Amino acid sequence: MIEGGSLKKSKSLFHPPLPDSFGFRMPTARTQFGRIEEYMGIMATQLQSVQTKAEEAGDSDASYEERRLSYQERDVVDSS
């Protein structure tokens, strides 16, 4: 016997399968070199997107460098 609540719960746990391309469009190039070029373009776009999000969050290279140096200073103090 299935109770109404358990049926509802089992439906909420169902996730449709991921597409084969995981959100990427299928390559249109016919040669391996062409597919590599397409892939590199996709990766460059994703990298630019991640960098833009990091800049918007205030995580610039300068703040990263400041954190890295402060961790190094802390490690020097801890080891003495």
DSSP file (Angstrom, degrees, kcal/mol; ACC not computed):
  #  RESIDUE AA STRUCTURE BP1 BP2  ACC     N-H-->O    O-->H-N    N-H-->O    O-->H-N    TCO  KAPPA ALPHA  PHI   PSI    X-CA   Y-CA   Z-CA
    1    1 A M              0   0    0      0, 0.0     2,-0.5     0, 0.0     0, 0.0   0.000 360.0 360.0 360.0 130.4    0.0    0.0    0.0
    2    2 A I        -     0   0    0      4,-0.0     2,-0.2     3,-0.0     3,-0.0  -0.868 360.0-145.8-102.0 127.5    1.4    3.4   -1.0
    3    3 A E     >  -     0   0    0     -2,-0.5     4,-1.9     1,-0.1     5,-0.2  -0.617  22.8-116.9 -88.2 152.9    0.6    6.3    1.2
    4    4 A G  H  > S+     0   0    0     -2,-0.2     4,-2.0     1,-0.2     5,-0.2   0.882 112.1  51.3 -56.4 -42.4    0.1    9.8   -0.3
    5    5 A G  H  > S+     0   0    0      1,-0.2     4,-2.2     2,-0.2    -1,-0.2   0.893 108.7  49.5 -65.5 -40.1    3.0   11.3    1.5
    6    6 A S  H  > S+     0   0    0      2,-0.2     4,-2.3     1,-0.2    -1,-0.2   0.854 110.1  51.2 -70.9 -32.4    5.5    8.6    0.5
    7    7 A L  H  X S+     0   0    0     -4,-1.9     4,-1.8     2,-0.2    -1,-0.2   0.917 110.8  48.6 -67.1 -42.4    4.5    8.8   -3.2
    8    8 A K  H  X S+     0   0    0     -4,-2.0     4,-1.8    -5,-0.2    -2,-0.2   0.911 111.7  50.0 -62.4 -42.2    5.0   12.6   -3.1
    9    9 A K  H  X S+     0   0    0     -4,-2.2     4,-1.2     1,-0.2    -2,-0.2   0.907 108.2  51.9 -64.3 -42.4    8.4   12.2   -1.5
   10   10 A S  H  X S+     0   0    0     -4,-2.3     4,-0.5     1,-0.2    -1,-0.2   0.855 108.5  52.1 -66.0 -32.5    9.5    9.6   -4.0
   11   11 A K  H >< S+     0   0    0     -4,-1.8     3,-0.9     1,-0.2    -1,-0.2   0.889 106.5  53.1 -68.0 -38.0    8.6   12.0   -6.9
   12   12 A S  H 3< S+     0   0    0     -4,-1.8    -1,-0.2     1,-0.2    -2,-0.2   0.757 106.0  54.3 -70.6 -22.1   10.6   14.8   -5.4
   13   13 A L  H 3< S+     0   0    0     -4,-1.2     2,-0.3    -5,-0.1    -1,-0.2   0.603  85.8 103.6 -84.8 -11.1   13.7   12.6   -5.2
   14   14 A F    <<  -     0   0    0     -3,-0.9    -3,-0.0    -4,-0.5    -4,-0.0  -0.552  50.0-173.6 -75.8 131.3   13.5   11.8   -8.9
   15   15 A H        -     0   0    0     -2,-0.3     3,-0.1     3,-0.0    -2,-0.0  -0.991  26.0-119.7-122.5 132.3   16.0   13.6  -11.1
   16   16 A P        -     0   0    0      0, 0.0     0, 0.0     0, 0.0     0, 0.0  -0.354  43.2 -92.2 -65.6 151.6   15.9   13.3  -14.8
   17   17 A P        -     0   0    0      0, 0.0     3,-0.1     0, 0.0     0, 0.0  -0.298  43.9-105.6 -64.5 148.9   19.1   11.9  -16.3
   18   18 A L        -     0   0    0      1,-0.1    -3,-0.0    -3,-0.1     2,-0.0  -0.430  39.3-103.4 -70.8 147.5   21.8   14.3  -17.4
   19   19 A P    >   -     0   0    0      0, 0.0     3,-1.5     0, 0.0    -1,-0.1  -0.342  30.1-112.2 -67.3 156.6   22.1   14.9  -21.1
   20   20 A D  T 3  S+     0   0    0      1,-0.3    -2,-0.1     2,-0.1     4,-0.0   0.829 118.1  49.1 -58.0 -32.4   25.1   13.2  -22.8
   21   21 A S  T >  S-     0   0    0      3,-0.1     3,-2.1     2,-0.0    -1,-0.3   0.484 100.8-133.8 -90.4  -2.1   26.8   16.5  -23.4
   22   22 A F  T <  S-     0   0    0     -3,-1.5     3,-0.1     1,-0.3    -2,-0.1   0.869  78.2 -42.6  51.5  41.6   26.3   17.9  -19.8
   23   23 A G  T 3  S+     0   0    0      1,-0.3    -1,-0.3     0, 0.0     2,-0.3   0.261 114.2 118.8  91.8 -12.6   25.0   21.2  -21.2
   24   24 A F    <   -     0   0    0     -3,-2.1    -1,-0.3     1,-0.1     2,-0.2  -0.620  68.0-116.1 -83.6 145.9   27.6   21.5  -24.0
   25   25 A R        -     0   0    0     -2,-0.3     3,-0.1    -3,-0.1    -1,-0.1  -0.500  39.5 -96.4 -74.8 153.1   26.4   21.6  -27.5
   26   26 A M        -     0   0    0     -2,-0.2    -1,-0.1     1,-0.1    -5,-0.0  -0.444  48.1 -98.4 -68.7 141.5   27.5   18.8  -29.7
   27   27 A P        -     0   0    0      0, 0.0    -1,-0.1     0, 0.0     8,-0.1  -0.322  30.0-166.8 -62.7 141.7   30.6   19.5  -31.7
   28   28 A T        +     0   0    0      6,-0.1     7,-0.1    -3,-0.1     2,-0.1   0.576  54.4 105.3-103.2 -13.7   29.8   20.6  -35.3
   29   29 A A        -     0   0    0      5,-0.1     6,-0.0     1,-0.1     0, 0.0  -0.372  58.0-153.0 -70.3 146.9   33.4   20.3  -36.6
   30   30 A R  S    S+     0   0    0     -2,-0.1     2,-0.3     4,-0.0    -1,-0.1   0.688  73.4  62.0 -93.0 -20.7   34.2   17.3  -38.8
   31   31 A T  S  > S-     0   0    0      1,-0.1     4,-2.2     0, 0.0     5,-0.2  -0.691  83.8-120.9-106.6 160.3   37.9   17.0  -38.1
   32   32 A Q  H  > S+     0   0    0     -2,-0.3     4,-2.4     1,-0.2     5,-0.2   0.908 115.9  52.9 -62.7 -41.3   39.7   16.4  -34.8
   33   33 A F  H  > S+     0   0    0      1,-0.2     4,-2.3     2,-0.2    -1,-0.2   0.910 109.1  49.5 -60.6 -42.2   41.5   19.7  -35.1
   34   34 A G  H  > S+     0   0    0      2,-0.2     4,-2.3     1,-0.2    -1,-0.2   0.894 110.1  50.1 -64.0 -40.4   38.2   21.5  -35.6
   35   35 A R  H  X S+     0   0    0     -4,-2.2     4,-2.6     2,-0.2    -1,-0.2   0.886 109.6  51.7 -65.6 -38.3   36.7   19.8  -32.6
   36   36 A I  H  X S+     0   0    0     -4,-2.4     4,-2.7     2,-0.2    -2,-0.2   0.919 109.2  50.4 -63.7 -42.4   39.7   20.8  -30.5
   37   37 A E  H  X S+     0   0    0     -4,-2.3     4,-2.0     2,-0.2    -2,-0.2   0.916 111.4  48.2 -61.2 -43.0   39.3   24.4  -31.7
   38   38 A E  H  X S+     0   0    0     -4,-2.3     4,-2.2     2,-0.2    -2,-0.2   0.928 112.2  49.1 -62.1 -44.9   35.6   24.3  -30.7
   39   39 A Y  H  X S+     0   0    0     -4,-2.6     4,-2.7     1,-0.2    -2,-0.2   0.911 109.4  51.7 -61.7 -43.6   36.4   22.8  -27.3
   40   40 A M  H  X S+     0   0    0     -4,-2.7     4,-2.5     1,-0.2    -1,-0.2   0.884 108.7  51.8 -62.3 -38.0   39.1   25.5  -26.7
   41   41 A G  H  X S+     0   0    0     -4,-2.0     4,-2.1     2,-0.2    -1,-0.2   0.911 110.2  48.2 -63.5 -42.4   36.6   28.2  -27.5
   42   42 A I  H  X S+     0   0    0     -4,-2.2     4,-2.3     2,-0.2    -2,-0.2   0.929 112.8  48.1 -62.8 -45.6   34.1   26.7  -25.0
   43   43 A M  H  X S+     0   0    0     -4,-2.7     4,-2.6     1,-0.2    -2,-0.2   0.888 110.0  52.1 -64.9 -38.8   36.8   26.5  -22.3
   44   44 A A  H  X S+     0   0    0     -4,-2.5     4,-2.3     2,-0.2    -1,-0.2   0.904 110.0  49.5 -63.4 -40.7   38.0   30.1  -23.0
   45   45 A T  H  X S+     0   0    0     -4,-2.1     4,-2.0     2,-0.2    -2,-0.2   0.914 112.0  47.8 -64.2 -43.0   34.4   31.3  -22.6
   46   46 A Q  H  X S+     0   0    0     -4,-2.3     4,-2.5     2,-0.2    -2,-0.2   0.908 111.0  50.9 -65.4 -41.3   34.0   29.4  -19.3
   47   47 A L  H  X S+     0   0    0     -4,-2.6     4,-2.6     1,-0.2     5,-0.2   0.924 110.0  49.9 -61.2 -44.3   37.2   30.7  -18.0
   48   48 A Q  H  X S+     0   0    0     -4,-2.3     4,-2.3     1,-0.2    -1,-0.2   0.891 110.4  51.0 -61.5 -39.1   36.2   34.3  -18.8
   49   49 A S  H  X S+     0   0    0     -4,-2.0     4,-2.3     2,-0.2    -2,-0.2   0.919 111.1  47.2 -64.2 -44.5   32.9   33.7  -17.0
   50   50 A V  H  X S+     0   0    0     -4,-2.5     4,-2.2     2,-0.2    -2,-0.2   0.908 112.5  49.8 -64.6 -42.1   34.6   32.4  -13.9
   51   51 A Q  H  X S+     0   0    0     -4,-2.6     4,-2.4     2,-0.2    -1,-0.2   0.902 110.3  50.5 -63.6 -40.8   37.1   35.3  -13.9
   52   52 A T  H  X S+     0   0    0     -4,-2.3     4,-2.4     1,-0.2    -2,-0.2   0.917 110.7  48.8 -63.5 -43.4   34.2   37.8  -14.3
   53   53 A K  H  X S+     0   0    0     -4,-2.3     4,-1.7     1,-0.2    -1,-0.2   0.893 111.0  50.7 -63.4 -39.2   32.3   36.2  -11.4
   54   54 A A  H  <>S+     0   0    0     -4,-2.2     5,-2.8     2,-0.2     4,-0.2   0.901 110.7  48.6 -65.6 -40.7   35.4   36.3   -9.2
   55   55 A E  H ><5S+     0   0    0     -4,-2.4     3,-1.4     1,-0.2    -2,-0.2   0.908 110.1  51.5 -65.4 -41.2   36.0   40.0  -10.0
   56   56 A E  H 3<5S+     0   0    0     -4,-2.4    -1,-0.2     1,-0.3    -2,-0.2   0.833 107.8  53.2 -64.1 -31.3   32.4   40.8   -9.2
   57   57 A A  T 3<5S-     0   0    0     -4,-1.7    -1,-0.3    -5,-0.2    -2,-0.2   0.482 120.2-111.6 -81.8  -2.1   32.8   39.0   -5.9
   58   58 A G  T < 5S+     0   0    0     -3,-1.4     2,-1.1    -4,-0.2    -3,-0.2   0.660  76.3 134.3  82.8  16.0   35.8   41.1   -5.1
   59   59 A D      < +     0   0    0     -5,-2.8    -1,-0.1    -6,-0.2    -3,-0.1  -0.518  31.0 164.0 -98.3  65.7   38.3   38.3   -5.4
   60   60 A S     >  -     0   0    0     -2,-1.1     4,-2.1    -5,-0.2     5,-0.2  -0.237  54.8-102.9 -78.0 170.2   40.9   40.0   -7.5
   61   61 A D  H  > S+     0   0    0      1,-0.2     4,-2.5     2,-0.2     5,-0.2   0.861 121.8  56.5 -59.8 -35.6   44.4   38.8   -8.0
   62   62 A A  H  > S+     0   0    0      2,-0.2     4,-2.4     1,-0.2    -1,-0.2   0.927 107.6  45.8 -65.1 -44.5   45.6   41.5   -5.5
   63   63 A S  H  > S+     0   0    0      2,-0.2     4,-2.2     1,-0.2    -1,-0.2   0.871 112.0  52.6 -68.0 -33.6   43.3   40.2   -2.7
   64   64 A Y  H  X S+     0   0    0     -4,-2.1     4,-2.5     2,-0.2    -2,-0.2   0.933 109.9  48.6 -62.4 -45.2   44.4   36.7   -3.5
   65   65 A E  H  X S+     0   0    0     -4,-2.5     4,-2.4     1,-0.2    -2,-0.2   0.894 109.7  52.4 -63.1 -40.2   48.1   37.8   -3.2
   66   66 A E  H  X S+     0   0    0     -4,-2.4     4,-2.2     2,-0.2    -1,-0.2   0.917 111.1  46.6 -61.8 -43.7   47.4   39.5    0.1
   67   67 A R  H  X S+     0   0    0     -4,-2.2     4,-2.3     2,-0.2    -2,-0.2   0.913 111.1  52.2 -64.2 -42.1   45.8   36.4    1.6
   68   68 A R  H  X S+     0   0    0     -4,-2.5     4,-2.1     1,-0.2    -2,-0.2   0.923 111.4  46.5 -61.2 -44.6   48.6   34.2    0.3
   69   69 A L  H  X S+     0   0    0     -4,-2.4     4,-2.6     1,-0.2    -1,-0.2   0.890 110.7  52.2 -65.9 -39.1   51.2   36.5    2.0
   70   70 A S  H  X S+     0   0    0     -4,-2.2     4,-2.2     1,-0.2    -1,-0.2   0.883 109.3  50.2 -66.4 -35.5   49.2   36.7    5.2
   71   71 A Y  H  X S+     0   0    0     -4,-2.3     4,-2.3     2,-0.2    -1,-0.2   0.902 110.3  50.2 -65.9 -40.0   49.1   32.9    5.3
   72   72 A Q  H  X S+     0   0    0     -4,-2.1     4,-2.0     2,-0.2    -2,-0.2   0.925 110.7  49.1 -63.6 -43.6   52.9   32.7    4.7
   73   73 A E  H  X S+     0   0    0     -4,-2.6     4,-2.2     1,-0.2    -2,-0.2   0.912 111.1  50.0 -62.1 -42.4   53.5   35.2    7.6
   74   74 A R  H  X S+     0   0    0     -4,-2.2     4,-2.7     1,-0.2    -1,-0.2   0.901 109.2  51.9 -62.6 -40.8   51.2   33.2    9.9
   75   75 A D  H  X S+     0   0    0     -4,-2.3     4,-1.8     2,-0.2    -1,-0.2   0.878 108.4  51.2 -64.2 -37.2   53.1   30.0    9.0
   76   76 A V  H  X S+     0   0    0     -4,-2.0     4,-0.8     2,-0.2    -1,-0.2   0.922 112.5  46.0 -65.5 -43.4   56.4   31.6    9.8
   77   77 A V  H >< S+     0   0    0     -4,-2.2     3,-0.7     1,-0.2    -2,-0.2   0.910 112.5  51.1 -65.2 -42.6   55.1   32.8   13.2
   78   78 A D  H 3< S+     0   0    0     -4,-2.7    -1,-0.2     1,-0.2    -2,-0.2   0.843 109.1  50.7 -64.0 -34.0   53.6   29.3   13.9
   79   79 A S  H 3<        0   0    0     -4,-1.8    -1,-0.2     1,-0.2    -2,-0.2   0.632 360.0 360.0 -83.3 -12.4   56.9   27.5   13.1
   80   80 A S    <<        0   0    0     -4,-0.8    -1,-0.2    -3,-0.7    -2,-0.2   0.487 360.0 360.0 -89.5 360.0   59.1   29.7   15.4
